[in-house]
Amino acid sequence: MRLGVLTRNPRSWESNQIILAAQRRGVEPVAFNFSDILARVAYKPETTIKKRIAIVNDLDGMIVRPIGRGSLDEIIFRLDALHRLEGLGLPIINSPSSIEKAVDKYRALTLLEENGVPVPRTIVTENPGAAIDAFYELGGDVVIKPLFGSRGIGITRVSDQETFGRVCRALAFVHHVLYVQEFVPHGTRDIRAFVVGEKVVAAMRRVSQNWKTNVSRGAKPTSLKPDAEVEELAVKASKTLRCEVAGIDIMEGPDGYLVNEVNSQPGFRGLQLVTDINIAEKVVDHILCKMHR
């Protein structure tokens, strides 16, 4: 049995953990990245890795690690290639449709809200004037985020309307959509719950020196046994976007828990430091169950 590990870097820590977990289960991992893929139309094999491995015929399933940065052309092709492989019957975690939903913060937030998951108040617009007018609707203390992005990169907190206006006009000038959320007071910590299937397999608090709580930005992971409300919220958010593996970011605001983001290709190095659960093995076991169906 062979398991594809689609990753930007097979030597990265998370990808290596997936590879080792597969090997411990007696499965041969095949690591590759998007630039290794050759896709064909109107003749076979439909998709190969460096002309050597016919993905659908030679692999039994595939785990997608981060899609990665790229041009619009590259991102569209990567997702199109995943849709093609899934349509040809290859089990993929996560599915391309769930990745598309989760990676688009606005789309993800609307789906969560529509399904009763509490989320921060947010405005999204291409018009800087409209955003400036709405500044005080969100309390005059806001967080500006890239519509597509991760690891806390490009996130800015602004509580001055003049500064907010300058930031909005600058972003609009280079054709960025303005994605603006109310700042939710949550101290210097939040929760990351890691969902596999329909279960939270591990969770942590991320404790920072400031309001940004990304481990990649210096926050410290601490062990957490989540309460029933956190578990229910995390699983519901994951199921809403149809993610089989997800990292759910949850803030503890003055009025209760809010889901801030759903990560469809979550890192877990920080979380692994504070849990005895082998996260990579949980992920591999889940895809193996799909491969045996």
C-alpha positions in Angstrom: 0.0 0.0 0.0 1.3 3.5 -1.0 0.4 6.8 0.5 1.1 10.0 -1.3 2.3 12.9 0.9 1.8 16.1 -1.2 4.0 18.7 0.5 6.1 21.7 -0.3 9.1 20.2 1.6 9.3 16.4 2.5 12.0 17.3 5.0 9.8 19.7 7.0 9.0 18.5 10.5 5.3 17.8 10.0 5.7 16.1 6.6 8.5 13.9 8.1 6.3 12.9 11.0 3.6 11.9 8.5 6.1 9.9 6.5 7.4 8.1 9.6 3.9 7.4 10.9 3.0 5.8 7.5 6.1 3.7 7.7 5.3 2.5 11.2 1.9 1.4 9.8 3.6 -0.7 7.1 2.6 1.8 4.4 5.1 3.1 1.8 5.0 7.0 1.7 5.6 8.7 -1.6 6.5 12.4 -1.0 6.2 15.0 -3.7 5.3 18.6 -4.4 3.0 20.3 -6.9 5.8 21.1 -9.3 6.4 17.3 -9.7 2.9 16.8 -11.1 2.3 16.4 -14.8 -1.4 16.5 -15.7 -2.8 15.2 -19.0 -6.1 15.7 -20.7 -7.5 13.3 -23.4 -4.9 10.7 -22.9 -3.6 8.5 -20.0 -2.2 8.3 -17.4 -4.1 11.4 -16.4 -1.7 12.6 -13.7 1.8 11.4 -13.0 4.7 12.4 -10.6 7.8 13.2 -12.7 6.5 10.8 -15.4 7.2 7.8 -13.2 4.2 7.3 -10.9 0.7 7.3 -12.2 -1.0 8.9 -9.1 -4.4 7.3 -9.4 -3.1 3.8 -10.3 0.0 3.7 -8.1 -1.2 5.4 -4.9 -3.9 4.3 -2.6 -4.6 7.7 -1.0 -3.0 11.1 -0.4 -2.5 13.6 2.4 -2.2 17.2 1.4 0.1 19.3 3.4 0.1 23.1 2.8 -0.9 24.2 -0.7 1.7 26.9 -0.4 2.1 30.3 -1.8 1.8 30.9 -5.5 0.4 33.0 -8.3 -3.3 32.9 -9.0 -2.5 30.5 -11.9 -0.6 28.2 -9.7 -3.2 28.1 -6.9 -6.0 27.4 -9.3 -4.1 24.6 -11.0 -3.2 23.0 -7.7 -6.8 22.8 -6.7 -7.9 21.8 -10.1 -5.4 18.9 -10.0 -6.7 17.8 -6.6 -10.3 17.9 -7.9 -9.3 15.8 -10.9 -7.6 13.2 -8.7 -10.5 13.1 -6.3 -12.9 12.7 -9.2 -10.9 9.8 -10.5 -11.5 8.0 -7.1 -8.3 8.8 -5.1 -9.0 9.3 -1.4 -7.6 12.7 -0.4 -7.4 14.4 3.0 -8.4 17.1 3.0 -10.7 17.2 0.0 -10.0 20.1 -2.4 -13.5 21.5 -1.8 -12.8 21.7 2.0 -9.4 23.3 1.3 -11.1 25.9 -0.9 -13.6 26.8 1.8 -11.1 27.0 4.6 -8.4 28.9 2.8 -10.8 31.7 1.9 -11.4 33.5 5.3 -14.6 35.3 4.1 -16.2 32.2 2.7 -15.3 30.1 5.7 -16.7 32.7 8.1 -20.0 33.0 6.3 -20.5 29.2 6.3 -19.6 29.0 10.0 -22.1 31.8 10.8 -24.8 30.3 8.7 -24.4 27.0 10.6 -24.6 28.6 14.1 -20.9 28.7 14.9 -20.1 32.0 16.7 -17.5 34.1 14.9 -16.1 37.7 15.3 -18.0 40.5 13.6 -16.3 41.2 10.3 -16.6 43.4 7.2 -15.2 42.6 3.8 -15.0 45.1 0.9 -12.9 46.4 -2.0 -13.9 50.0 -1.2 -11.6 51.7 1.4 -14.2 54.5 1.9 -16.8 52.0 2.9 -14.4 50.3 5.2 -13.5 53.6 6.9 -17.2 54.4 7.3 -17.7 51.0 9.0 -14.6 51.4 11.3 -16.7 52.4 14.3 -19.3 49.7 13.6 -16.7 47.3 14.8 -15.9 49.3 17.9 -13.0 51.5 16.7 -10.5 48.7 17.5 -10.0 46.3 14.6 -7.8 43.7 13.1 -6.9 43.8 9.3 -6.1 40.5 7.8 -5.2 39.2 4.4 -8.1 37.3 2.9 -5.7 34.4 2.1 -2.9 33.8 4.6 -1.7 31.9 7.6 0.7 32.0 10.5 -0.3 35.5 11.6 1.6 37.1 8.7 0.2 40.4 7.5 -2.2 40.8 10.4 -2.4 44.4 11.8 -4.4 45.8 14.8 -5.5 49.4 14.4 -7.4 51.6 16.8 -6.9 55.0 15.1 -9.3 55.9 12.3 -6.8 58.0 10.4 -4.2 55.2 10.5 -6.9 52.7 9.5 -7.8 54.8 6.5 -4.2 55.0 5.4 -3.8 51.2 5.7 -7.0 50.6 3.8 -6.1 52.9 0.9 -2.7 51.4 0.6 -4.1 47.9 0.5 -6.7 48.9 -2.0 -4.1 50.5 -4.2 -2.4 47.2 -4.7 -5.8 45.4 -5.2 -6.2 43.7 -1.9 -9.6 43.0 -0.6 -10.1 44.6 2.8 -10.9 41.9 5.5 -11.5 43.7 8.8 -12.6 42.1 12.1 -13.5 43.6 15.4 -10.7 43.2 18.0 -12.0 40.6 20.5 -10.3 41.1 23.9 -8.9 37.7 24.7 -5.8 38.5 26.8 -2.7 37.0 25.3 -3.9 33.5 24.7 -6.3 31.4 22.6 -7.1 27.8 21.9 -6.0 25.5 19.1 -8.1 22.3 18.9 -6.9 19.6 16.5 -9.8 17.6 14.9 -9.4 14.3 13.1 -12.6 12.8 11.8 -15.2 13.9 14.2 -13.1 14.1 17.3 -10.7 16.5 19.0 -7.6 14.4 19.4 -5.5 17.1 21.1 -5.7 20.7 22.1 -3.5 23.5 23.5 -3.6 27.0 24.8 -1.2 29.3 22.9 0.2 31.9 25.3 1.9 35.0 23.9 3.5 38.3 25.0 0.9 40.2 22.9 -2.4 39.7 21.2 -1.0 37.6 18.4 -1.0 34.0 19.5 0.6 32.1 16.6 3.2 29.6 17.7 5.2 30.5 14.6 5.2 34.1 15.9 6.6 33.2 19.3 3.6 32.1 21.3 4.2 29.2 23.7 2.0 26.1 23.6 0.6 24.8 26.9 -1.3 21.6 27.6 -5.1 21.8 27.6 -7.9 19.3 28.2 -10.7 21.1 26.4 -14.1 21.3 27.9 -17.2 19.9 26.2 -18.2 23.2 24.7 -14.8 23.7 23.1 -14.9 20.1 21.7 -18.4 20.5 20.3 -17.5 23.9 18.8 -14.3 22.6 17.2 -16.0 19.5 15.7 -18.9 21.6 14.4 -16.6 24.1 12.7 -14.6 21.3 11.1 -17.8 19.5 9.9 -19.2 22.7 8.5 -16.3 23.1 6.1 -16.2 19.3 5.6 -12.6 19.1 6.8 -11.6 15.7 8.0 -8.4 17.1 9.6 -8.4 20.6 10.9 -6.9 23.0 13.3 -9.6 25.2 14.9 -8.6 28.5 16.4 -10.9 29.5 19.2 -10.8 32.8 21.2 -12.3 33.3 24.7 -14.0 36.6 24.4 -16.0 38.6 27.0 -19.2 36.9 25.7 -17.9 33.4 25.3 -16.1 31.3 22.7 -15.6 32.5 19.1 -14.1 30.5 16.2 -11.5 32.7 14.7 -10.2 30.4 11.9 -10.3 26.9 10.5 -7.0 25.6 9.2 -7.5 22.8 6.7 -3.7 22.0 6.5 -2.7 22.6 10.1 0.8 22.5 11.5 1.1 20.5 14.7 4.7 20.8 15.8 3.9 23.1 18.7 0.9 21.0 19.8 2.9 17.8 19.7 5.2 19.3 22.4 2.3 19.4 24.9 0.4 16.2 24.2 1.3 12.5 24.5 -1.0 11.7 21.5 1.0 11.0 18.3 -0.9 13.4 16.0 0.7 12.2 12.8 -0.4 8.7 13.5 -4.0 9.8 14.1 -4.0 11.6 10.7 -2.4 8.6 8.9 -4.8 6.1 10.6 -7.7 8.2 9.4 -6.6 8.2 5.8 -5.9 4.5 6.0 -9.5 3.9 7.0 -10.6 5.7 3.9 -8.2 3.8 1.8 -9.6 0.4 3.0 -13.2 1.3 2.2 
